[in-house]
Amino acid sequence: MKAISDLPSPKELPVLGHLHKIRFVRLHRIFEEWADAFGPIYRIKIGPRVMCVISDRELFQQILRQRPQKFQRLTALSSVAAEMRLDGVFTANGDDWKRQRQIVDAALNRAKLEDFFPKLMVYVGRLQSRWQQAAEQSRVVNVTEELIRFTVDVTMRLAFDLDANTLETSGPTIQRHLDKVFPILLRRINAPFPWWRYFRLPADRALDRALVALEGEVAEIVHHTRKRMQADQTRFTHPTNFLEALLAAVHDEASGFSEAEIFANVSNILLAGEDTTANSIAWALYFGLIYPDAFLRMREEVEALLGADNSLSSFDQAAKLPLMDAFCNESMRLTPVAPLHTVEPVEDIELLGYLIPKATPIFVLARHIAVSEESFADSKSFDLSRWLKAPSERTGMHNRRAFTPFGGGPRVCPGRSLAMLQFRAVLAMFCQNFQMEPEGDIAGVQEHLTFTMTPRNLRVRLKARPT
């Protein structure tokens, strides 16, 4: 068995390693280019830290299955998140993760989402009204920013039963505080030296202020929720939302939940619910501009299902849009909001003939795997038919296991059903009511990695569809 030092690697500098070649906003692109050059497993160094990068499909599936027993979140991620007071279910490992995950799963199960559907459609209606106004004024909109308002409202209503209403008002500033978190988190977990523990850069000071403000806003939400629960004690045994479930767990001393975990998990669900879903929908609209014929096919499917309705009218309708699902799948395959995943082995482990030491950071290139010819035929093309054909009708490769927009295994994203429900509801509303054209050159839209991958510069001019 070979040592990690025997792995192929891009040319490096003394001391710096590959740090001089790293640009965090396009880290995924850099790693994908190196994978093309150095194969399915290679080594990089960021300062003194040795890391491993993988783009092998079967190995990725093995890692997903073996979490959290043999692979866990990066120690650096947990450490940095703990410093930021954000060490919740997303960054937790071992028993801490299992304990916290139970509450998240209970808050996002299918029955809860079906009950939540009418409330979700209130926010879809508000987004429609906001975009109608933009269309009437011939105003250019930043698609991602608009969708973040929508997903913040949806997440706060589902998780806290709070109507933030950022779509119709300036709303609480909570999303502005959240915006400071992901870029700093990505930089710190990959930093060769923890400078922020010794001196603060302007971005670090801005993050400190954002976290203090975020804590204040969360504390106010918690205070009002506690008062509601104390007035109705049945909520401690039958919580109606995610925050009530957290507070009930803290109230139950045997659960082991602490007050600090309330802020961490509230922030985790806000970050995950706001950023990932908004960016996923934005990427789908981007592909609507790039592939208008495919978008038209989806629009015709929506029209056939909804008739004269402006949007979905029932929870069951969301499951009757196979063309839309194919469109969403292609969008998430080509531009997943998580194009790379990070894990570390909990013990020394052999991977593709190399001995990888315990706690070595491992980057898995999920997008690179999904756009490989070994995973999908004509893999770089945007092709709805690959998701619509029966297995017996396919003539080329179609490995569904290579498609992992929500991860997989025990740590699969608990919010995937909510994300897809929002995806379908927003796209159905858009198809029925709007047309769009890019403001400027569509080639100027860039993949911008903070912690998730954002379509930067996606600005469109909306027009009402002729009736």
Salt bridges, closest charged atoms under 4 A:
GLU12 OE1 - ARG43 NH1 3.24
GLU32 OE2 - ARG367 NE 2.73
GLU33 OE2 - ARG26 NH2 3.21
ASP36 OD1 - HIS368 NE2 2.85
GLU58 OE2 - ARG57 NE 3.41
GLU58 OE2 - ARG401 NH2 2.94
GLU83 OE2 - ARG197 NE 2.55
ASP96 OD1 - ARG99 NH2 2.94
ASP105 OD1 - ARG101 NE 2.77
GLU114 OE1 - ARG110 NH1 3.08
GLU146 OE1 - ARG130 NE 2.75
ASP161 OD1 - LYS119 NZ 3.74
ASP161 OD1 - ARG157 NE 3.05
ASP163 OD1 - ARG126 NH1 2.94
GLU168 OE1 - ARG126 NE 3.58
ASP204 OD1 - ARG188 NH2 2.85
ASP208 OD1 - ARG200 NH2 2.91
GLU215 OE2 - ARG85 NE 2.79
GLU217 OE2 - HIS177 NE2 3.24
GLU220 OE2 - HIS224 NE2 3.97
ASP232 OD2 - ARG235 NE 3.44
GLU244 OE2 - ARG228 NE 3.49
GLU244 OE2 - ARG235 NH1 2.65
GLU259 OE2 - ARG226 NH2 2.53
GLU261 OE2 - ARG99 NH2 2.88
GLU303 OE2 - ARG465 NH2 2.62
ASP325 OD1 - ARG424 NE 2.87
GLU330 OE1 - ARG333 NE 2.77
GLU330 OE2 - ARG386 NE 3.14
GLU437 OE1 - LYS463 NZ 3.41
GLU439 OE1 - ARG461 NH2 3.02
GLU447 OE1 - HIS28 NE2 2.92
GLU447 OE1 - ARG29 NE 3.07
GLU447 OE1 - ARG367 NH2 2.85
